[in-house]
Amino acid sequence: MTQGSATATHGMNEAQASAVATLSGPMLVLAGAGTGKTRVVTFRIANLIRHRIRPDRILAVTFTNKAAGEMQDRVGELIGQPSRGGPRSRRRRNQKDDAPKPTISTFHSHCVRILRSHATALGYPAKFSIYDRSDQESLARGVLRELRLPGTALKPSDMLSIIGGWKNASIQPPEAASVAATDREHFAAAAYRRYQDGLRARGAVDFDDLLLLTEILFDEHSDIRDEEASKFDHVLVDEYQDTNGSQYRITRHLTLKHQNLCVVGDDDQSIYAWRGADVSHILNFTKDWPNAKVVYLEENYRSTAQILELANRLIDYNTKRHDKILIANRPAGPRPRIEQFKDEIAESKTVVHEIKDWIENRHIQPRDIAILFRTNEQPRLFETELRKAKIPYVMLGSQSFFDRREVRDILAYLRWIEQPDDEVSLLRVVNTPPRGLGTKTMKLLIERAVQRGESVWKVMSDPEAISDLKPAARRGIETLTQVANEVRQDASEGRLTDSLRTLLTRTAYSDEIRRLYDQQEERDARMASLDDLTNALAAFQENKRRGKEGLTGFLADIALAGREMGNEKDKLAAQNAVWLLTLHAAKGLEFPIVYMVGMEDGILPHSRSVKSGRDEDIAEERRLCYVGITRAQENLTMSLSLTRRKWGKPRPTTPSRFLYEITGKADKPTDQAKRPRPRK
């Protein structure tokens, strides 16, 4: 190891140091829960730069903007570049802003950048809109109406779920009918092509298209694929166990030539099969890259040995996994408990009573306690008891900032101004506030657009096509045109925050808020949301690297951020309150005290997995249980109810099979197919 490597790995254990010091070739870093994964990734990027790899020749991809931002900050600190919000002076920040930096982003953000440069090769505009769920459902409803499908046959949400699954599996409209198995899937297959044609006609893509279209682009245009691959000499992928088929293939396209690919992840924490993640990618990495180095990170800095003993015993029942264990670095602690109660009411009362004792008598902060559950129906009773006990609590899943009406309205305005053919956005705001373009007028204009085979805005922009409209409607169109031109002018000159202020002023949107809401408190809250949106745009503009992308880049950032829970977790963490979390939402978090409730067959493992009878479904539920256990740092309690009400009557339950496995009372599977450790 060179002196530079020794410095780069100071304070690391042997396995961490090995991963950081390896500077070329394919490498799989199997990072168990709480083993310092993020530290290894960031230190490795910094070490590559110290060994004269140009920063802008390094690409690191992960799954959330929050993770990407934190990684960028930590790498910047390690190589002496300022973080996004660090304490360094503005003068020093400005001096460093133009220094080469590694590209660290989410998969979807990186695909947006690729598509912005090359979308025209696929027949999409460079300034395509990215539709959120509400926009998608609006388009889906129109498609289902065109197909004259009754509402009971296929709901828009079901249609989008099926199509999203196909997109994650890289199935395009022509292949959909051949893979459809149920009546609903056949209906969705019929709608798929119309849905995609509708997106294209509106100059829009949905979230799943960002990956699928990039994959199609690379498959159909080898010159573009080679151009994008040639931009980087090293690629790192975080949370590799969560990659779906498109992400896996895009990664191969970008790395096949230089083979400097480092992937970091944990097959034991692969819990997103329902959204396309394929654990086989991390299991088969050494088959894909036969000369790959494998590093095992097993020293756990989070949990006590007693908690890790349960986690190791449980996950060992999964036959298809890499052979590894978690080893505690911290001192011993209390043994985890398994508690059973006569019913779910007794369970919730007792758990909350214990939490009250932790807070009042043992001086534990509420934010250090979490209640984890498998299904969204479980927390109701715990919420009731926490309220009775006057214990503050927070729960993921409250209305997102991006779902608020006023935020959606203004973002729709901006999307339409950037992409006038975006009819979903136009129709949302065309009469908000009212400007003489009501439902009857718009229905007429839509009919004319269909007859002429043009977008609605092209019809509205044609003086001849609107000559018979009422004067108020024509004035409304004229006003819209003026607003769009002024906002577009501000944005084109780089004055992004001015463009938003112009929009709010010219539309008199504050008057709309006063019209819709009677209570001053509600009005203030709505205006505060618009203030937050303005602040977000200002922050984007101040980031010289991203600000150059203009309004298009900001809208893409917002669309991607709206898909994540990271920001919501940050806001909840700032509150001193007990956490109520699903096991899925708890991944990436840790707490001194954890209660895992509802440990019953049919809840964990979920009834769907039990009924399917498939080993891989139970294996994923077991990984989910493992994730829950490894959230606990010091105290872990697992509980079950002996009876649980269903349709008003108490029904006996069956203890979760995972409890028998945790306590060593279940038979081990005979076909142990674990990936053995490679010899050193």
C-alpha positions in Angstrom: 0.0 0.0 0.0 1.3 3.4 -0.9 1.7 6.2 1.6 -1.2 8.0 0.0 -3.4 4.9 0.6 -2.2 4.6 4.2 -3.3 8.2 4.8 -6.6 7.6 3.1 -7.4 4.6 5.2 -6.4 6.0 8.6 -8.7 4.9 11.4 -10.4 2.1 9.3 -10.6 -1.5 10.0 -8.8 -4.0 7.7 -11.8 -4.7 5.4 -12.7 -1.0 5.1 -9.1 -0.1 4.3 -8.9 -2.9 1.7 -12.0 -1.5 -0.1 -10.7 2.1 -0.1 -7.2 1.1 -1.2 -8.4 -0.9 -4.2 -8.1 1.5 -7.1 -9.0 -0.4 -10.3 -11.0 -3.3 -11.6 -14.4 -4.6 -10.6 -15.1 -4.9 -6.8 -18.0 -6.0 -4.7 -18.2 -4.5 -1.2 -20.6 -6.5 0.9 -21.5 -4.0 3.5 -23.7 -5.4 6.4 -26.0 -3.2 8.4 -24.1 -0.6 10.4 -20.7 -1.4 9.1 -19.7 2.1 7.8 -20.7 1.7 4.2 -21.0 5.4 3.4 -17.6 6.1 4.9 -16.0 3.5 2.7 -17.7 4.9 -0.5 -16.7 8.5 0.2 -13.1 7.7 1.3 -12.7 5.5 -1.8 -13.7 8.4 -4.1 -11.4 10.7 -2.3 -8.5 8.1 -2.5 -9.1 7.8 -6.3 -8.7 11.6 -6.6 -5.6 11.5 -4.4 -4.1 9.0 -6.9 -4.5 11.5 -9.7 -7.9 10.3 -11.1 -9.6 13.4 -12.4 -12.6 14.1 -10.2 -14.9 14.7 -13.2 -14.0 11.2 -14.5 -15.6 9.6 -11.5 -19.4 8.7 -11.4 -21.1 7.6 -8.2 -24.8 6.7 -8.3 -27.2 6.0 -5.4 -31.0 6.0 -4.8 -31.9 9.2 -3.1 -31.0 12.9 -3.6 -30.3 13.1 0.1 -27.8 10.3 0.0 -26.2 11.8 -3.1 -26.0 15.2 -1.5 -24.4 13.9 1.7 -21.9 11.9 -0.3 -21.0 15.0 -2.3 -20.5 17.0 0.9 -18.3 14.3 2.6 -16.1 13.8 -0.5 -15.7 17.6 -0.8 -14.5 17.8 2.8 -12.1 15.0 2.3 -10.5 16.5 -0.8 -10.6 20.1 0.5 -13.6 21.4 -1.5 -16.4 23.2 0.3 -19.7 21.5 1.0 -23.0 22.7 -0.2 -23.8 24.4 3.1 -20.6 24.3 5.1 -19.2 27.1 7.3 -16.6 28.3 4.8 -16.7 31.9 3.6 -18.7 32.8 0.4 -15.5 34.1 -1.1 -13.7 30.7 -0.7 -16.8 28.9 -1.9 -16.9 30.9 -5.0 -13.2 30.3 -5.6 -13.7 26.5 -5.5 -17.1 26.3 -7.2 -15.6 25.8 -10.7 -13.1 23.1 -9.6 -13.7 19.7 -11.2 -16.0 17.5 -9.0 -17.0 13.9 -9.2 -20.5 13.4 -10.5 -22.6 12.0 -7.6 -26.3 11.6 -8.2 -29.2 9.3 -8.2 -29.8 6.9 -11.1 -32.8 8.9 -12.2 -31.0 12.2 -12.1 -28.1 10.9 -14.1 -30.6 9.5 -16.7 -32.2 12.9 -16.9 -28.9 14.4 -17.8 -28.3 11.8 -20.5 -31.8 12.2 -21.9 -31.6 16.1 -21.9 -28.7 15.7 -24.4 -30.1 12.8 -26.5 -33.9 12.6 -26.1 -34.5 13.9 -29.6 -32.9 10.6 -30.9 -36.0 8.9 -29.4 -38.5 11.5 -30.7 -38.8 13.4 -27.4 -38.1 17.1 -26.9 -34.9 18.1 -25.0 -37.1 20.1 -22.6 -39.4 17.2 -21.8 -41.6 17.4 -18.7 -41.4 14.8 -16.0 -44.9 13.8 -14.9 -45.6 13.1 -11.2 -48.2 10.6 -10.0 -51.1 13.0 -10.3 -50.2 14.0 -13.8 -49.9 10.3 -14.8 -53.3 9.5 -13.3 -54.9 12.4 -15.3 -53.5 11.1 -18.5 -54.4 7.5 -17.6 -58.1 8.5 -17.0 -58.2 10.0 -20.4 -56.8 6.8 -22.0 -59.3 4.6 -20.2 -62.1 6.8 -21.3 -60.9 6.5 -24.9 -60.9 2.7 -24.6 -64.4 2.9 -23.1 -63.3 0.6 -20.2 -65.8 0.7 -17.3 -64.4 2.1 -14.0 -64.6 -1.3 -12.4 -62.5 -3.0 -15.0 -59.3 -1.0 -14.4 -58.6 2.0 -12.2 -56.0 4.6 -13.3 -53.8 3.7 -10.3 -54.0 0.0 -11.2 -53.2 0.7 -14.8 -50.1 2.8 -13.8 -48.9 0.2 -11.3 -49.0 -2.6 -14.0 -47.4 -0.4 -16.6 -44.7 0.7 -14.1 -43.9 -3.0 -13.4 -43.5 -3.6 -17.1 -41.3 -0.6 -17.5 -39.1 -1.8 -14.6 -38.7 -5.1 -16.4 -37.9 -3.3 -19.7 -41.2 -4.5 -21.3 -42.4 -2.1 -24.0 -45.9 -1.7 -25.4 -45.5 -4.3 -28.3 -44.5 -7.0 -25.8 -47.1 -6.2 -23.1 -50.0 -8.3 -24.5 -47.8 -11.4 -24.6 -46.8 -11.2 -20.9 -50.3 -10.1 -19.6 -51.7 -13.0 -17.5 -54.9 -11.5 -16.0 -57.9 -9.6 -17.4 -56.6 -6.4 -15.7 -53.2 -6.9 -17.3 -54.7 -7.4 -20.7 -56.7 -4.1 -20.3 -53.5 -2.4 -19.2 -51.6 -3.8 -22.2 -54.3 -2.3 -24.5 -53.8 1.1 -22.7 -50.0 1.0 -22.5 -49.4 2.1 -26.1 -52.0 4.9 -25.9 -50.5 6.0 -22.6 -47.0 6.2 -24.1 -48.2 8.0 -27.2 -50.0 10.5 -24.9 -46.8 11.2 -23.0 -44.8 11.7 -26.2 -47.5 14.0 -27.7 -47.3 16.1 -24.6 -43.5 16.2 -24.6 -43.5 14.3 -21.3 -42.1 11.2 -19.6 -42.9 9.5 -16.3 -40.5 8.5 -13.6 -40.1 5.0 -14.9 -39.4 6.2 -18.4 -36.2 7.9 -17.2 -34.6 4.5 -16.8 -36.3 2.7 -19.6 -35.7 5.4 -22.3 -32.0 5.6 -21.3 -31.7 1.8 -21.7 -33.5 2.0 -25.1 -31.2 4.9 -26.1 -28.1 2.8 -25.3 -29.5 -0.3 -27.1 -30.5 1.5 -30.2 -27.7 4.1 -30.5 -24.3 2.6 -29.9 -22.6 6.0 -30.7 -24.5 7.7 -27.9 -23.8 4.8 -25.5 -20.1 5.0 -26.2 -20.1 8.8 -25.9 -21.8 8.6 -22.4 -19.6 5.7 -21.3 -16.4 7.5 -22.4 -17.1 10.4 -19.9 -16.1 8.3 -16.9 -13.1 6.1 -15.9 -14.6 4.9 -12.6 -18.2 4.1 -11.6 -19.4 3.4 -8.1 -22.9 2.1 -7.3 -24.3 2.4 -3.8 -27.2 0.2 -2.5 -26.5 -2.2 -5.4 -29.0 -4.8 -4.0 -31.8 -2.3 -4.9 -31.0 -2.1 -8.6 -33.7 -3.2 -11.1 -33.1 -4.6 -14.6 -32.8 -1.2 -16.3 -30.3 0.1 -13.7 -28.3 -3.1 -13.9 -28.0 -2.9 -17.7 -27.3 0.9 -17.8 -24.5 0.3 -15.3 -23.0 -2.5 -17.5 -23.2 -0.2 -20.6 -21.3 2.5 -18.7 -18.5 0.2 -17.4 -18.0 -2.7 -19.8 -15.1 -1.1 -21.5 -12.9 0.1 -18.5 -14.4 -2.4 -16.0 -13.6 0.0 -13.1 -16.8 -0.7 -11.3 -17.2 -0.7 -7.5 -20.6 -1.8 -6.2 -21.6 -1.6 -2.5 -24.6 -3.2 -0.9 -26.0 -6.0 1.2 -28.1 -8.8 -0.2 -29.5 -9.3 3.3 -31.2 -5.9 3.1 -32.8 -6.3 -0.4 -36.4 -5.5 0.4 -37.8 -3.7 -2.7 -38.7 -6.5 -5.1 -42.2 -5.1 -5.2 -40.8 -2.1 -7.1 -38.5 -4.0 -9.4 -35.3 -4.5 -7.3 -33.6 -7.8 -8.2 -31.4 -9.4 -5.5 -29.7 -11.6 -8.1 -27.7 -8.7 -9.3 -25.6 -8.6 -6.2 -25.7 -12.3 -5.7 -24.3 -12.9 -9.2 -21.8 -10.1 -9.3 -18.8 -12.4 -9.4 -20.4 -14.3 -12.3 -20.9 -11.1 -14.3 -17.3 -10.0 -13.4 -15.2 -13.1 -12.9 -12.1 -11.2 -11.9 -13.9 -9.2 -9.2 -12.5 -8.6 -5.8 -14.9 -9.2 -2.9 -14.6 -7.3 0.4 -16.8 -8.2 3.4 -17.6 -5.4 5.8 -18.9 -7.3 8.9 -17.8 -5.1 11.9 -21.0 -3.5 13.1 -20.7 -0.2 14.9 -24.5 0.2 15.6 -25.9 -2.6 17.6 -25.0 -4.7 20.7 -23.8 -8.3 20.3 -27.1 -9.5 21.8 -29.1 -7.8 19.0 -26.7 -9.0 16.3 -26.9 -12.6 17.5 -30.7 -12.6 16.7 -30.1 -10.9 13.3 -27.4 -13.4 12.3 -29.5 -16.4 13.4 -32.5 -15.2 11.5 -30.9 -14.3 8.2 -29.0 -17.6 8.1 -32.4 -19.2 7.2 -32.2 -17.6 3.8 -30.5 -20.1 1.5 -29.5 -17.8 -1.4 -27.2 -15.2 0.1 -23.6 -14.3 0.6 -22.1 -16.1 3.5 -21.4 -13.3 6.1 -22.1 -12.4 9.7 -22.3 -9.2 11.7 -19.7 -8.8 14.5 -20.4 -6.2 17.2 -17.9 -3.5 17.8 -19.7 -1.9 20.8 -20.1 -3.2 24.4 -22.7 -5.8 25.4 -26.2 -4.7 26.2 -29.6 -6.1 27.5 -31.0 -9.1 25.8 -33.8 -8.5 23.3 -37.3 -9.4 24.5 -40.1 -11.3 22.9 -43.4 -10.3 24.5 -46.9 -11.8 23.8 -50.3 -10.2 24.6 -53.8 -11.4 24.7 -54.9 -9.0 21.9 -53.7 -6.0 19.9 -55.3 -3.5 22.4 -53.2 -4.9 25.2 -50.1 -4.8 23.0 -50.5 -1.1 22.1 -51.3 -0.1 25.8 -48.3 -2.0 27.2 -45.9 -0.7 24.6 -47.0 2.9 25.1 -46.9 2.5 28.9 -43.3 1.3 28.6 -42.4 4.2 26.3 -43.9 6.6 28.8 -41.7 5.1 31.5 -38.6 5.4 29.3 -39.3 9.1 28.8 -40.5 10.1 32.2 -38.4 8.0 34.5 -35.3 7.0 32.5 -34.9 10.4 30.8 -34.9 8.9 27.3 -35.7 11.4 24.5 -38.8 10.6 22.5 -36.8 10.8 19.2 -34.7 7.9 20.4 -37.6 5.5 20.4 -39.3 3.8 17.3 -42.3 1.6 16.8 -41.9 -0.5 13.6 -44.7 -2.3 11.9 -45.3 -4.2 8.7 -48.7 -2.9 7.5 -50.3 0.5 7.3 -53.3 -0.6 9.4 -51.2 -1.4 12.5 -50.4 2.0 13.9 -53.9 3.2 14.6 -54.1 1.8 18.1 -50.6 3.0 18.9 -51.5 6.5 17.8 -54.6 6.4 20.0 -52.6 5.3 23.1 -49.8 7.8 22.4 -52.3 10.6 22.3 -53.9 9.5 25.5 -50.5 9.5 27.2 -49.7 12.9 25.7 -46.5 11.5 24.1 -45.5 13.4 20.9 -45.1 11.1 17.8 -44.3 11.5 14.1 -45.3 9.2 11.3 -44.1 9.0 7.7 -46.7 9.3 5.1 -48.3 12.7 5.8 -49.0 14.9 2.9 -45.9 15.7 0.9 -44.9 19.4 0.3 -45.1 18.5 -3.4 -48.8 17.4 -3.1 -50.1 20.7 -1.8 -52.5 22.3 -4.1 -50.7 25.7 -4.4 -47.3 24.0 -5.0 -48.8 21.8 -7.7 -50.5 24.7 -9.4 -47.3 26.8 -9.6 -45.2 23.9 -10.8 -47.8 23.1 -13.4 -47.6 26.7 -14.7 -43.8 26.4 -14.9 -43.9 23.0 -16.6 -46.4 24.3 -19.2 -44.4 27.5 -19.8 -41.3 25.3 -20.4 -43.1 22.8 -22.5 -46.3 24.3 -24.1 -47.5 21.0 -25.5 -47.8 19.7 -21.9 -51.6 19.5 -21.8 -51.9 18.0 -18.4 -50.2 21.0 -16.9 -52.0 23.5 -19.1 -55.4 22.1 -18.3 -54.7 22.2 -14.5 -53.9 26.0 -14.6 -55.7 27.3 -17.6 -58.4 28.8 -15.5 -56.6 29.2 -12.2 -57.3 31.9 -11.2 -60.5 32.1 -13.3 -59.9 34.0 -16.6 -63.0 33.1 -18.7 -61.6 29.6 -19.8 -64.1 27.4 -18.0 -64.9 23.7 -18.6 -67.3 24.3 -21.5 -64.7 26.5 -23.4 -61.9 24.1 -22.8 -63.9 21.1 -23.9 -64.6 22.9 -27.2 -60.9 23.7 -27.6 -59.9 20.1 -26.8 -62.3 18.8 -29.5 -60.7 21.2 -32.0 -57.2 20.1 -31.1 -58.2 16.4 -31.6 -59.8 17.2 -35.0 -56.7 19.1 -36.1 -54.2 16.6 -34.6 -52.5 19.4 -32.7 -51.9 20.3 -29.1 -54.5 22.4 -27.2 -52.1 25.3 -26.9 -51.4 25.4 -30.6 -55.1 25.7 -31.2 -55.4 28.4 -28.5 -52.5 30.3 -30.1 -54.3 30.3 -33.5 -56.4 33.5 -33.9 -58.6 31.9 -36.4 -59.3 28.9 -34.3 -60.5 31.0 -31.3 -62.2 33.8 -33.2 -65.7 32.6 -32.2 -64.9 32.4 -28.5 -66.4 34.9 -26.1 -64.4 38.1 -25.5 -63.6 37.0 -21.9 -62.1 33.7 -23.1 -60.0 35.5 -25.8 -58.7 37.9 -23.2 -57.9 35.0 -20.9 -55.8 33.4 -23.7 -54.1 36.7 -24.3 -53.3 37.1 -20.6 -51.9 33.5 -20.5 -49.7 34.2 -23.5 -48.3 37.4 -21.9 -47.6 35.7 -18.6 -45.8 32.8 -20.3 -43.7 35.2 -22.4 -42.6 37.3 -19.4 -41.8 34.3 -17.2 -39.9 32.6 -20.1 -37.9 35.8 -20.7 -36.8 36.0 -17.1 -35.8 32.4 -17.0 -33.9 32.6 -20.3 -31.8 35.4 -18.9 -30.9 33.3 -15.8 -33.2 35.2 -13.4 -35.0 32.1 -12.1 -36.4 33.6 -8.9 -37.5 36.6 -10.8 -39.4 34.3 -13.2 -41.3 32.8 -10.3 -42.1 36.1 -8.7 -43.3 37.3 -12.1 -45.6 34.3 -12.4 -47.0 34.8 -8.9 -47.6 38.5 -9.5 -49.0 38.3 -13.0 -51.4 35.5 -12.1 -52.4 37.3 -8.8 -52.1 33.8 -7.3 -52.3 35.3 -3.7 -55.8 36.5 -4.6 -56.7 32.9 -5.6 -55.6 31.7 -2.1 -57.7 34.4 -0.4 -60.7 33.3 -2.6 -60.3 29.7 -1.8 -59.6 29.8 2.0 -61.5 31.7 4.6 -59.2 31.2 7.6 -56.2 33.5 7.8 -54.1 30.7 9.3 -54.8 28.5 6.3 -54.0 31.4 3.9 -50.7 32.0 5.7 -49.7 28.3 5.5 -50.5 28.3 1.7 -48.4 31.4 1.1 -45.6 29.9 3.2 -45.5 26.9 0.8 -45.0 29.3 -2.1 -42.2 31.0 -0.1 -40.6 27.6 0.4 -40.8 26.9 -3.3 -39.2 30.3 -4.1 -36.4 29.5 -1.6 -35.8 26.2 -3.3 -35.5 27.9 -6.7 -33.1 30.5 -5.2 -30.9 27.7 -3.7 -30.9 25.9 -7.1 -29.9 29.1 -8.9 -27.1 29.8 -6.4 -25.6 26.4 -7.2 -23.6 27.5 -10.2 -23.2 23.9 -11.5 -26.9 23.2 -11.4 -28.2 26.7 -12.0 -26.9 26.6 -15.6 -29.6 24.1 -16.3 -32.2 26.8 -15.8 -35.9 26.2 -15.2 -35.7 22.8 -17.0 -33.2 21.6 -14.5 -35.1 22.9 -11.5 -38.3 21.2 -12.6 -36.5 18.0 -13.1 -35.0 18.2 -9.6 -38.4 18.9 -8.1 -40.0 16.0 -10.0 -37.3 13.6 -8.7 -37.4 15.0 -5.1 -41.1 14.5 -5.0 -40.6 10.7 -5.3 -38.4 10.5 -2.2 -39.0 10.3 1.5 -35.5 11.5 2.5 -36.5 15.1 3.1 -39.6 14.1 5.1 -37.3 11.9 7.3 -35.1 14.9 7.9 -38.0 17.1 9.0 -39.3 14.3 11.3 -35.8 13.8 12.8 -35.8 17.5 13.9 -38.9 16.9 16.0 -38.4 15.4 19.5 -41.1 12.7 19.1 -41.5 8.9 19.0 -41.3 7.5 15.5 -44.0 5.3 14.0 -42.5 3.7 10.9 -43.1 0.8 8.5 -40.2 -1.6 8.2 -39.6 -0.4 4.7 -39.5 3.3 5.7 -37.1 2.5 8.6 -34.3 1.3 6.4 -31.3 3.7 6.7 -32.3 4.8 10.2 -31.3 3.7 13.7 -32.7 4.1 17.2 -31.5 3.3 20.7 -34.8 1.7 21.5 -37.0 -0.2 19.0 -40.3 -2.0 19.3 -41.2 -4.4 16.5 -44.9 -5.1 16.9 -47.4 -7.5 15.3 -44.9 -10.4 15.0 -47.5 -12.8 13.6 -47.8 -14.9 10.5 -49.9 -13.0 8.0 -48.5 -9.7 9.2 -44.7 -10.5 9.2 -44.4 -12.5 7.0 -47.2 -10.7 5.1 -50.2 -12.7 4.1 -49.5 -12.2 0.4 -46.1 -13.9 0.8 -47.5 -16.7 2.9 -50.3 -17.4 0.4 -47.9 -17.3 -2.6 -46.0 -20.3 -1.3 -42.8 -19.0 -3.0 -39.6 -19.3 -1.1 -38.3 -16.1 -2.6 -41.3 -14.2 -1.2 -40.7 -15.5 2.4 -37.0 -14.8 2.0 -37.8 -11.1 1.2 -40.0 -10.9 4.3 -37.2 -12.4 6.3 -34.8 -9.7 5.0 -37.4 -7.1 6.0 -37.5 -8.6 9.6 -33.7 -8.5 9.6 -33.7 -4.8 8.6 -36.1 -4.1 11.5 -33.9 -5.9 14.0 -30.7 -4.1 12.8 -32.3 -0.7 13.4 -32.0 -1.2 17.1 -28.8 0.0 18.8 -29.4 -1.0 22.5 -32.9 -2.2 23.3 -35.1 -4.4 21.1 -38.6 -5.6 22.0 -40.6 -7.9 19.6 -44.2 -8.4 20.4 -47.2 -10.3 19.1 -50.9 -10.6 19.9 -52.5 -14.0 20.6 -55.8 -12.8 19.1 -56.5 -10.0 16.7 -59.9 -8.6 15.6 -61.1 -9.2 12.1 -64.5 -7.9 11.0 -65.3 -7.1 14.7 -64.5 -10.6 16.1 -61.3 -11.8 17.8 -59.5 -14.4 15.8 -56.6 -16.5 17.0 -53.2 -15.7 15.5 -50.1 -17.7 14.7 -46.8 -16.5 16.0 -44.4 -15.4 13.2 -42.2 -18.2 12.0 -39.4 -15.7 12.3 -39.7 -15.8 16.0 -39.0 -19.5 16.0 -36.0 -18.9 13.7 -34.7 -16.1 15.9 -34.8 -18.4 19.0 -33.3 -21.4 17.1 -36.5 -23.5 17.4 -37.1 -23.9 13.7 -35.5 -26.5 11.4 -32.8 -25.2 9.1 -33.3 -25.5 5.4 -31.4 -28.4 3.9 -30.4 -26.8 0.6 -27.9 -24.2 1.8 -26.9 -22.4 -1.4 -25.0 -19.5 0.1 -22.3 -17.8 -1.8 -19.1 -18.9 -0.1 -16.3 -16.5 0.7 -13.7 -16.3 -1.9 -10.3 -17.4 -0.7 -7.9 -14.6 0.2 
